[in-house]
């Protein structure tokens, strides 16, 4: 019942499937009237997309050099920080080696605190008590 994008990576020629989240479906529906041909969006070349991002940044008062690649980086960091396994992020990004994805896995104190708390709650009651300590 879910919508998926299935294709082949242009750079590596590796097949992929990505499930569309609800927010992505809303964006696709919103831009449907502007669609040309069979593509979901009218894509520009990477260089031209970066030129457009520079204009958008200027209009929004963002004093940072934006690039399309930054969106991949932002997605990866956000996904990992919110609990998506690095193996899944690696697959979504089309990396052939997980070490490529590991550069996005910056462990923040909040993430570490959350992960340890989850681990602790999962093992609570499963460890033997030794000398009054768990």
NUMAR-815237 format. One record per residue: x, y, z of N, C-alpha, C in turn; residue in three letters; residue number from 0; chain. Coordinates in pm, 1 decimal, decimal comma. Example, Ala and Ser with C-alpha at 12.3 -4.5 7.8 and 13.67 -1.06 7.14 Angstrom:
REM residues 2
[r [1319,0; -569,0; 780,0]; [1230,0; -450,0; 780,0]; [1320,0; -330,0; 780,0]; 'ALA'; 0; 'A']
[r [1285,0; -225,0; 708,0]; [1367,0; -106,0; 714,0]; [1290,0; 3,0; 787,0]; 'SER'; 1; 'A']
***
This chain:
REM residues 134
[r [79,5; -120,7; 0,0]; [0,0; 0,0; 0,0]; [83,2; 126,4; 0,0]; 'UNK'; 0; 'A']
[r [215,1; 116,6; 17,5]; [301,0; 234,2; 19,2]; [354,4; 262,7; -119,4]; 'UNK'; 1; 'A']
[r [390,8; 389,3; -142,6]; [452,6; 426,3; -269,5]; [604,5; 419,9; -256,1]; 'UNK'; 2; 'A']
[r [668,6; 370,4; -361,2]; [813,3; 355,1; -362,8]; [868,1; 411,2; -492,7]; 'UNK'; 3; 'A']
[r [991,5; 459,4; -487,5]; [1064,7; 494,9; -609,2]; [1162,3; 381,1; -634,5]; 'UNK'; 4; 'A']
[r [1156,5; 324,3; -752,2]; [1248,7; 218,0; -792,5]; [1319,8; 263,3; -918,1]; 'UNK'; 5; 'A']
[r [1451,4; 255,3; -915,5]; [1529,2; 297,9; -1031,2]; [1668,9; 239,4; -1022,0]; 'UNK'; 6; 'A']
[r [1759,0; 294,4; -1100,9]; [1899,2; 253,2; -1100,7]; [1982,8; 378,4; -1077,8]; 'UNK'; 7; 'A']
[r [2078,3; 370,8; -987,8]; [2165,5; 485,0; -960,7]; [2245,8; 518,8; -1085,6]; 'UNK'; 8; 'A']
[r [2246,4; 645,8; -1120,3]; [2315,8; 690,7; -1241,1]; [2466,8; 673,5; -1227,1]; 'UNK'; 9; 'A']
[r [2520,4; 706,9; -1111,2]; [2665,5; 704,9; -1091,3]; [2721,4; 562,0; -1083,2]; 'UNK'; 10; 'A']
[r [2650,0; 472,7; -1012,2]; [2702,6; 338,2; -985,8]; [2628,8; 227,1; -1060,2]; 'UNK'; 11; 'A']
[r [2516,8; 260,2; -1123,9]; [2434,5; 162,2; -1196,4]; [2378,2; 53,5; -1104,0]; 'UNK'; 12; 'A']
[r [2361,8; 85,8; -975,6]; [2308,4; -7,6; -877,3]; [2158,3; 19,3; -861,5]; 'UNK'; 13; 'A']
[r [2075,3; -87,3; -870,7]; [1930,7; -69,0; -852,0]; [1900,2; -25,3; -708,2]; 'UNK'; 14; 'A']
[r [1791,9; 52,6; -692,9]; [1752,7; 94,0; -558,7]; [1601,1; 108,2; -550,4]; 'UNK'; 15; 'A']
[r [1551,9; 102,5; -426,2]; [1411,1; 126,9; -394,2]; [1408,0; 212,9; -269,0]; 'UNK'; 16; 'A']
[r [1327,7; 319,0; -272,0]; [1313,1; 407,0; -156,7]; [1164,5; 430,3; -133,4]; 'UNK'; 17; 'A']
[r [1120,0; 403,1; -11,1]; [980,9; 426,7; 25,4]; [957,8; 576,3; 39,5]; 'UNK'; 18; 'A']
[r [848,5; 625,3; -17,1]; [815,1; 767,1; -8,3]; [741,5; 795,2; 122,5]; 'UNK'; 19; 'A']
[r [792,5; 890,7; 197,2]; [726,1; 932,4; 320,0]; [607,3; 1021,8; 282,2]; 'UNK'; 20; 'A']
[r [517,8; 1042,3; 375,8]; [397,1; 1122,1; 351,4]; [431,3; 1263,0; 303,1]; 'UNK'; 21; 'A']
[r [532,9; 1324,0; 363,8]; [570,8; 1460,7; 325,2]; [619,0; 1463,9; 179,4]; 'UNK'; 22; 'A']
[r [690,2; 1361,5; 136,2]; [736,5; 1355,1; -3,2]; [618,0; 1342,1; -98,2]; 'UNK'; 23; 'A']
[r [520,1; 1261,9; -61,4]; [400,1; 1245,3; -145,2]; [325,9; 1377,9; -161,2]; 'UNK'; 24; 'A']
[r [321,2; 1457,3; -54,4]; [254,9; 1587,7; -61,2]; [328,5; 1681,1; -157,1]; 'UNK'; 25; 'A']
[r [460,6; 1678,1; -155,1]; [540,1; 1762,1; -246,1]; [518,4; 1717,9; -390,5]; 'UNK'; 26; 'A']
[r [517,6; 1588,1; -412,8]; [494,5; 1535,0; -548,1]; [357,6; 1579,3; -599,2]; 'UNK'; 27; 'A']
[r [254,7; 1569,8; -515,2]; [119,7; 1612,9; -554,6]; [115,3; 1762,6; -583,8]; 'UNK'; 28; 'A']
[r [184,1; 1841,2; -501,5]; [182,7; 1986,7; -517,7]; [241,8; 2029,9; -652,1]; 'UNK'; 29; 'A']
[r [347,1; 1961,9; -695,9]; [416,5; 2001,5; -818,5]; [371,0; 1922,7; -941,8]; 'UNK'; 30; 'A']
[r [270,0; 1840,4; -925,8]; [219,0; 1760,8; -1038,2]; [176,0; 1845,6; -1158,3]; 'UNK'; 31; 'A']
[r [111,1; 1961,1; -1139,3]; [71,0; 2042,5; -1254,8]; [188,9; 2094,4; -1338,4]; 'UNK'; 32; 'A']
[r [307,8; 2099,3; -1281,2]; [424,7; 2152,4; -1352,0]; [508,0; 2043,4; -1419,6]; 'UNK'; 33; 'A']
[r [465,9; 1918,6; -1403,1]; [541,1; 1804,5; -1453,7]; [543,2; 1802,7; -1605,8]; 'UNK'; 34; 'A']
[r [661,8; 1771,6; -1659,6]; [676,3; 1752,4; -1804,1]; [726,8; 1611,2; -1827,8]; 'UNK'; 35; 'A']
[r [660,2; 1538,7; -1913,2]; [702,7; 1402,0; -1942,3]; [672,8; 1307,7; -1827,8]; 'UNK'; 36; 'A']
[r [752,7; 1203,3; -1816,2]; [729,1; 1098,5; -1716,8]; [801,3; 1121,3; -1584,3]; 'UNK'; 37; 'A']
[r [882,2; 1224,9; -1576,4]; [957,8; 1251,4; -1453,1]; [868,6; 1317,4; -1348,3]; 'UNK'; 38; 'A']
[r [898,7; 1289,2; -1220,8]; [822,8; 1350,6; -1112,0]; [851,6; 1499,2; -1100,4]; 'UNK'; 39; 'A']
[r [978,5; 1537,4; -1125,0]; [1019,5; 1676,7; -1116,2]; [1101,9; 1712,5; -1238,8]; 'UNK'; 40; 'A']
[r [1104,3; 1840,5; -1270,4]; [1186,3; 1889,5; -1380,8]; [1324,1; 1920,8; -1324,3]; 'UNK'; 41; 'A']
[r [1415,2; 1826,2; -1336,9]; [1548,4; 1841,4; -1278,5]; [1639,4; 1925,8; -1365,6]; 'UNK'; 42; 'A']
[r [1729,3; 1994,7; -1299,5]; [1834,3; 2069,3; -1366,4]; [1965,4; 1995,8; -1343,3]; 'UNK'; 43; 'A']
[r [2064,7; 2031,1; -1418,3]; [2197,5; 1975,0; -1392,5]; [2246,5; 2025,3; -1257,4]; 'UNK'; 44; 'A']
[r [2336,9; 1949,0; -1198,8]; [2385,7; 1980,9; -1064,9]; [2439,5; 2123,8; -1055,5]; 'UNK'; 45; 'A']
[r [2518,7; 2166,3; -1152,8]; [2575,8; 2301,2; -1150,4]; [2469,1; 2408,9; -1150,1]; 'UNK'; 46; 'A']
[r [2365,5; 2390,7; -1233,2]; [2258,0; 2490,0; -1239,9]; [2175,1; 2488,2; -1111,7]; 'UNK'; 47; 'A']
[r [2153,1; 2370,4; -1054,7]; [2081,1; 2360,7; -928,1]; [2155,6; 2438,1; -820,0]; 'UNK'; 48; 'A']
[r [2288,0; 2427,2; -818,1]; [2367,2; 2500,3; -719,0]; [2359,5; 2651,1; -740,0]; 'UNK'; 49; 'A']
[r [2350,6; 2696,0; -866,0]; [2332,1; 2839,2; -894,6]; [2198,3; 2885,7; -837,7]; 'UNK'; 50; 'A']
[r [2094,0; 2805,5; -859,4]; [1961,3; 2840,5; -807,2]; [1960,5; 2841,9; -654,1]; 'UNK'; 51; 'A']
[r [2030,0; 2746,2; -593,2]; [2038,6; 2743,5; -447,4]; [2109,4; 2867,8; -393,7]; 'UNK'; 52; 'A']
[r [2208,8; 2916,0; -466,5]; [2279,3; 3038,4; -426,2]; [2183,1; 3157,1; -427,3]; 'UNK'; 53; 'A']
[r [2097,0; 3163,9; -529,1]; [1997,5; 3271,7; -538,0]; [1896,3; 3261,6; -423,5]; 'UNK'; 54; 'A']
[r [1851,8; 3139,7; -396,0]; [1755,1; 3118,6; -287,9]; [1817,1; 3160,7; -154,5]; 'UNK'; 55; 'A']
[r [1941,8; 3121,0; -131,7]; [2010,8; 3157,5; -7,2]; [2019,1; 3309,1; 6,7]; 'UNK'; 56; 'A']
[r [2052,6; 3377,7; -101,3]; [2063,1; 3524,3; -97,3]; [1928,2; 3586,5; -63,8]; 'UNK'; 57; 'A']
[r [1820,8; 3538,3; -127,9]; [1687,4; 3593,4; -102,7]; [1638,8; 3566,6; 38,9]; 'UNK'; 58; 'A']
[r [1685,7; 3458,0; 98,3]; [1643,8; 3422,0; 233,9]; [1737,8; 3475,2; 340,9]; 'UNK'; 59; 'A']
[r [1843,7; 3544,8; 298,7]; [1939,0; 3598,8; 394,1]; [2028,4; 3493,4; 456,9]; 'UNK'; 60; 'A']
[r [2047,2; 3382,3; 387,5]; [2134,3; 3275,7; 437,6]; [2275,9; 3304,0; 388,5]; 'UNK'; 61; 'A']
[r [2367,3; 3323,4; 480,3]; [2505,8; 3355,5; 445,7]; [2591,6; 3230,6; 444,2]; 'UNK'; 62; 'A']
[r [2548,3; 3130,6; 368,5]; [2621,5; 3005,6; 358,4]; [2614,2; 2959,4; 213,4]; 'UNK'; 63; 'A']
[r [2721,5; 2900,3; 165,3]; [2725,5; 2849,7; 28,1]; [2649,3; 2717,0; 23,7]; 'UNK'; 64; 'A']
[r [2525,1; 2718,6; -27,1]; [2442,7; 2598,2; -34,0]; [2472,5; 2519,0; -160,8]; 'UNK'; 65; 'A']
[r [2471,8; 2386,3; -147,8]; [2487,8; 2298,6; -263,6]; [2387,5; 2185,2; -252,2]; 'UNK'; 66; 'A']
[r [2361,9; 2120,0; -365,0]; [2271,0; 2006,2; -364,6]; [2325,2; 1895,5; -274,9]; 'UNK'; 67; 'A']
[r [2456,0; 1875,6; -275,2]; [2515,8; 1769,9; -193,0]; [2487,3; 1791,2; -45,1]; 'UNK'; 68; 'A']
[r [2472,4; 1916,6; -3,3]; [2442,5; 1944,9; 136,5]; [2309,1; 1882,8; 178,3]; 'UNK'; 69; 'A']
[r [2215,1; 1871,3; 85,4]; [2086,1; 1810,0; 119,3]; [2104,2; 1662,1; 152,4]; 'UNK'; 70; 'A']
[r [2192,3; 1593,5; 79,8]; [2221,4; 1452,9; 110,5]; [2284,8; 1442,1; 249,1]; 'UNK'; 71; 'A']
[r [2379,0; 1531,0; 275,7]; [2447,3; 1529,4; 405,2]; [2347,4; 1557,3; 517,7]; 'UNK'; 72; 'A']
[r [2264,2; 1660,5; 499,6]; [2165,0; 1695,8; 601,8]; [2069,0; 1580,4; 626,9]; 'UNK'; 73; 'A']
[r [2023,1; 1516,3; 518,7]; [1931,6; 1402,4; 533,0]; [1998,6; 1290,3; 612,7]; 'UNK'; 74; 'A']
[r [2122,0; 1258,0; 577,4]; [2191,8; 1147,7; 643,5]; [2210,5; 1175,1; 792,3]; 'UNK'; 75; 'A']
[r [2255,4; 1295,4; 826,0]; [2276,8; 1330,6; 966,6]; [2144,4; 1327,0; 1042,1]; 'UNK'; 76; 'A']
[r [2038,3; 1382,3; 982,9]; [1906,8; 1383,6; 1047,6]; [1854,1; 1241,2; 1068,0]; 'UNK'; 77; 'A']
[r [1868,0; 1157,1; 966,2]; [1818,4; 1019,7; 975,0]; [1892,8; 941,7; 1083,5]; 'UNK'; 78; 'A']
[r [2024,2; 950,8; 1083,3]; [2103,6; 878,9; 1182,9]; [2074,9; 932,6; 1322,7]; 'UNK'; 79; 'A']
[r [2064,8; 1064,4; 1337,0]; [2039,0; 1126,0; 1468,0]; [1902,3; 1088,7; 1523,0]; 'UNK'; 80; 'A']
[r [1810,2; 1054,5; 1433,9]; [1675,7; 1016,7; 1478,4]; [1653,8; 866,0; 1479,0]; 'UNK'; 81; 'A']
[r [1764,2; 790,4; 1480,0]; [1754,4; 647,4; 1504,1]; [1752,3; 555,8; 1383,5]; 'UNK'; 82; 'A']
[r [1761,7; 609,5; 1262,7]; [1765,0; 520,2; 1147,3]; [1899,6; 448,1; 1146,2]; 'UNK'; 83; 'A']
[r [1899,4; 316,7; 1133,5]; [2026,1; 243,5; 1130,0]; [2114,8; 290,6; 1014,2]; 'UNK'; 84; 'A']
[r [2243,8; 296,2; 1040,4]; [2337,8; 345,3; 940,6]; [2335,8; 258,9; 814,3]; 'UNK'; 85; 'A']
[r [2303,6; 129,9; 830,3]; [2294,6; 41,5; 713,9]; [2183,4; 86,9; 619,4]; 'UNK'; 86; 'A']
[r [2071,7; 131,0; 676,4]; [1959,7; 179,8; 594,2]; [1995,6; 311,2; 527,2]; 'UNK'; 87; 'A']
[r [2058,4; 401,3; 601,5]; [2100,1; 530,0; 544,6]; [2197,3; 505,7; 429,4]; 'UNK'; 88; 'A']
[r [2290,4; 414,4; 449,1]; [2388,1; 381,3; 345,5]; [2319,6; 332,4; 218,6]; 'UNK'; 89; 'A']
[r [2220,8; 246,9; 235,8]; [2146,6; 192,8; 121,0]; [2068,7; 303,2; 49,9]; 'UNK'; 90; 'A']
[r [2003,6; 389,4; 125,9]; [1926,1; 499,2; 67,2]; [2015,5; 593,6; -12,4]; 'UNK'; 91; 'A']
[r [2134,2; 623,2; 41,6]; [2225,8; 713,9; -26,6]; [2296,4; 648,2; -145,4]; 'UNK'; 92; 'A']
[r [2285,1; 516,4; -155,9]; [2347,5; 446,3; -267,2]; [2495,5; 420,8; -249,4]; 'UNK'; 93; 'A']
[r [2540,5; 421,9; -125,1]; [2681,3; 394,1; -99,9]; [2707,3; 244,4; -114,1]; 'UNK'; 94; 'A']
[r [2815,5; 209,9; -179,0]; [2850,4; 68,5; -195,5]; [2931,3; 17,1; -76,7]; 'UNK'; 95; 'A']
[r [2980,9; 108,3; 5,8]; [3059,8; 70,9; 122,1]; [3011,3; 153,8; 240,9]; 'UNK'; 96; 'A']
[r [2979,2; 89,0; 350,3]; [2923,2; 158,7; 466,5]; [3021,4; 260,1; 526,7]; 'UNK'; 97; 'A']
[r [3150,3; 241,4; 504,0]; [3247,9; 338,0; 557,9]; [3227,3; 476,6; 496,3]; 'UNK'; 98; 'A']
[r [3174,1; 481,5; 375,4]; [3141,9; 610,1; 312,7]; [3032,9; 680,9; 392,2]; 'UNK'; 99; 'A']
[r [2937,3; 605,1; 442,4]; [2825,7; 661,7; 518,1]; [2869,3; 703,4; 657,9]; 'UNK'; 100; 'A']
[r [2970,4; 639,8; 711,3]; [3011,2; 666,3; 848,5]; [3058,3; 810,3; 870,2]; 'UNK'; 101; 'A']
[r [3095,7; 880,0; 764,4]; [3135,4; 1020,7; 782,0]; [3017,6; 1106,5; 827,4]; 'UNK'; 102; 'A']
[r [2894,1; 1059,7; 804,2]; [2775,0; 1133,5; 846,2]; [2734,9; 1100,4; 988,9]; 'UNK'; 103; 'A']
[r [2792,7; 997,2; 1046,2]; [2748,3; 946,4; 1176,0]; [2818,2; 1018,4; 1290,4]; 'UNK'; 104; 'A']
[r [2794,6; 1145,9; 1300,2]; [2849,8; 1223,7; 1410,4]; [2762,2; 1200,3; 1533,6]; 'UNK'; 105; 'A']
[r [2819,4; 1142,5; 1635,0]; [2743,1; 1110,5; 1754,6]; [2740,2; 1232,2; 1846,3]; 'UNK'; 106; 'A']
[r [2620,6; 1286,9; 1865,1]; [2604,2; 1400,3; 1955,0]; [2576,8; 1348,8; 2096,3]; 'UNK'; 107; 'A']
[r [2591,3; 1435,3; 2194,8]; [2563,8; 1395,6; 2333,4]; [2418,7; 1352,5; 2349,5]; 'UNK'; 108; 'A']
[r [2326,3; 1424,0; 2283,5]; [2183,8; 1387,2; 2292,3]; [2158,9; 1249,5; 2233,5]; 'UNK'; 109; 'A']
[r [2221,4; 1220,3; 2120,1]; [2204,6; 1089,9; 2055,7]; [2262,6; 980,7; 2145,0]; 'UNK'; 110; 'A']
[r [2379,9; 1005,3; 2199,9]; [2444,0; 907,7; 2287,8]; [2357,4; 882,1; 2410,9]; 'UNK'; 111; 'A']
[r [2305,3; 988,4; 2472,4]; [2217,4; 975,6; 2588,6]; [2094,8; 892,4; 2554,0]; 'UNK'; 112; 'A']
[r [2033,0; 922,0; 2440,0]; [1914,6; 847,9; 2397,2]; [1946,1; 701,0; 2372,9]; 'UNK'; 113; 'A']
[r [2054,7; 674,1; 2300,7]; [2090,0; 536,3; 2267,9]; [2120,3; 453,3; 2392,5]; 'UNK'; 114; 'A']
[r [2190,9; 512,7; 2487,7]; [2221,4; 440,7; 2612,1]; [2094,0; 416,1; 2691,6]; 'UNK'; 115; 'A']
[r [2003,0; 514,2; 2695,3]; [1875,5; 497,4; 2766,2]; [1791,9; 386,1; 2703,6]; 'UNK'; 116; 'A']
[r [1787,4; 380,4; 2571,3]; [1713,1; 274,4; 2502,5]; [1775,1; 138,8; 2534,6]; 'UNK'; 117; 'A']
[r [1907,1; 130,8; 2526,6]; [1977,3; 6,7; 2557,4]; [1948,8; -37,0; 2700,8]; 'UNK'; 118; 'A']
[r [1958,0; 58,6; 2793,8]; [1934,1; 28,8; 2934,6]; [1793,4; -24,8; 2957,3]; 'UNK'; 119; 'A']
[r [1693,0; 36,9; 2892,5]; [1554,5; -8,5; 2911,5]; [1531,3; -146,7; 2851,7]; 'UNK'; 120; 'A']
[r [1604,2; -179,2; 2747,3]; [1587,7; -311,3; 2684,1]; [1650,2; -423,9; 2765,7]; 'UNK'; 121; 'A']
[r [1758,7; -394,3; 2838,3]; [1825,0; -500,9; 2913,1]; [1783,2; -506,3; 3059,3]; 'UNK'; 122; 'A']
[r [1708,3; -406,6; 3105,5]; [1666,3; -401,9; 3246,1]; [1592,0; -531,7; 3280,7]; 'UNK'; 123; 'A']
[r [1632,8; -596,5; 3386,9]; [1568,0; -719,7; 3429,5]; [1626,2; -844,7; 3362,3]; 'UNK'; 124; 'A']
[r [1717,9; -825,2; 3269,2]; [1777,1; -940,2; 3199,3]; [1919,9; -968,3; 3244,3]; 'UNK'; 125; 'A']
[r [1975,7; -882,2; 3326,4]; [2113,1; -900,9; 3371,4]; [2114,5; -958,1; 3512,6]; 'UNK'; 126; 'A']
[r [2208,6; -1048,5; 3541,0]; [2217,8; -1103,1; 3677,4]; [2269,9; -996,4; 3773,7]; 'UNK'; 127; 'A']
[r [2222,4; -1000,9; 3895,9]; [2269,1; -909,1; 3999,2]; [2393,5; -969,2; 4061,5]; 'UNK'; 128; 'A']
[r [2502,5; -893,7; 4059,6]; [2630,9; -940,9; 4112,5]; [2675,5; -844,2; 4220,7]; 'UNK'; 129; 'A']
[r [2681,9; -892,0; 4342,8]; [2730,6; -809,3; 4453,3]; [2649,5; -682,1; 4472,7]; 'UNK'; 130; 'A']
[r [2519,7; -688,1; 4449,9]; [2432,8; -572,7; 4469,3]; [2434,1; -476,2; 4352,0]; 'UNK'; 131; 'A']
[r [2512,5; -506,4; 4249,7]; [2518,0; -419,2; 4131,8]; [2458,7; -492,0; 4012,1]; 'UNK'; 132; 'A']
[r [2400,7; -416,0; 3923,7]; [2346,6; -473,8; 3799,6]; [2447,9; -453,9; 3689,2]; 'UNK'; 133; 'A']
***
